[in-house]
Amino acid sequence: MDCLFCSIVAGETTGALVLSDDDFVGFLDIRPVFKGHVLLVPREHVETLPDLPAALRDGFLAHAQRLAAAMVEGLGAQGSFVAMNNTVSQSVAHLHLHVVPRTKGDGLRGFFWPRTKYADDAEVAEYAERVRAALG
């Protein structure tokens, strides 16, 4: 199986990790809607939310809650946008939850997501550290 997210989870592909435990990994999206945009994935290869084993559901949601709070506490956002695609518009066939920092007037409208870029690897590392710090 050739899965980018499994490769990041395994440490074979570089990812700016902000969260890691026995069941889940959170890392910065390389094409963020806004800087600090995190993807939360199960370590186990699961393609869609309906495929997520029941034993992982609570942990997945708990991490989503923590990441949503980290957007405010660590990045100074006013809130967050949390979203997930299942099959349709799912760019990587591995379950992933988007947690995006939001601020009023940020320009995000509906599902037309403008994308931005990090200035360099140092800025990627800075945003990853800020989210990690907020997660404690």
N, C-alpha and C positions, 0 to 999 in steps of 0.2 A: 504494500500500500504506500502511495506517495502522498502524504498529507503534510502540508506546511506547518500546521499547528502541532501535530505530533512531533515533528522535527524540532520545533521550538521547545516543547515540553521535555524532550529528550536531551536538550542542550546541544543538538547537532547544528541548529541554526540560531544565530544570535537574536535575542529579543531583550528589550528593556523591561525586565521583570519588576513588577511592583508587589506581587503577592505570590506565594508558593507554599503549598502544604501537601499532604499525602494524596489529596484528591483533585486539587485545582491549581491552576496557574493564571495569573493576571499579568498582562504586558501591554505596553503602549502600542497602539495601532500605528503602523508605518505611514499610513495616509489618513491622518486624523481629521475629523470634522473640525475640531478645535484642539489646541495643544492640551495634552493631559488625557485625551481620549484613550480609554482602556478597553481591552478585550478580555473577558473572563471565559476560560475554557476548562472543561474537565480533562484530567490527565488521560483518562481512558478515552479511546476513540469512540465518540458518540456523534452521530450525524445531525440529529435534530432533537428538539425538546421532548417530543413524544418518546424518543429512544432513551432518554436519560433514566438510568435505574432509580427506582424509588429511594434506595438507600443514599443517593447523592442529592436528592431534591432540596432538603433543608439546608445542607451546606452550600449549595449553589446560590440559593436565595439569600442566605446569611452573608455570603461574600458580596453579593450584589448590593445589599444594604450598606455594608461597610465601604464599598467603593463609591457609592452615591454620596455618603457622608464625607468621604475624603475629597471629593470634588470641591466641596464648600470649605472644609477645614484646611486642606492642603494647597488648594489652587486659588482660593478666594472667589470661586464661582458663587452665583446666587442660588443655583440649583443644578439639576442634571437631567439629561435625557437618557433613558434606559430603553434599549430596543434589541430585538432579536428577529432574524429571518429564519424561516424553516423551509429549506429547499429553494423556493423561489427567491431570487436576489441574494442567495447565500453564496458569497464569493469563495469561501472555503468550506468544503463539505465536512466540517467538524463543528459541533455546537459551539457557538460563541455569543456572548452577551456584550453589547456595546454599552459602555457607561461614558457619557459625554458631558463635560462641564458646560453649563449654560449661564448666560447673563442676559438680562433684558436688553433688547435691541441688538443682539449679536448677529442678526441676519438669517438665522435658521428658520426656514419656512417649510412646513410640511415635511415631505420626504425628499426634497431637493437639497441634498447635502453638499454645500460647497466644501472643498477640501483645501487644507493648508499644508505647509511643510515646516519642519523644524529647520532652523538656521544651520545647525551642524550637530555632530554627535554629542558635543558638550551640552547643548540645549536639550537633547533627548535625555541625557543622563540627569540633568537638573530636574526635568519634569518627573522622571521616574522616581528620583529621590524624594521629591515633595509628596508624591502620592504614597510612597512607602512610609514616610515619616508620619503622615496622617493616619495610616493604618495601624501604626504603633508596632 
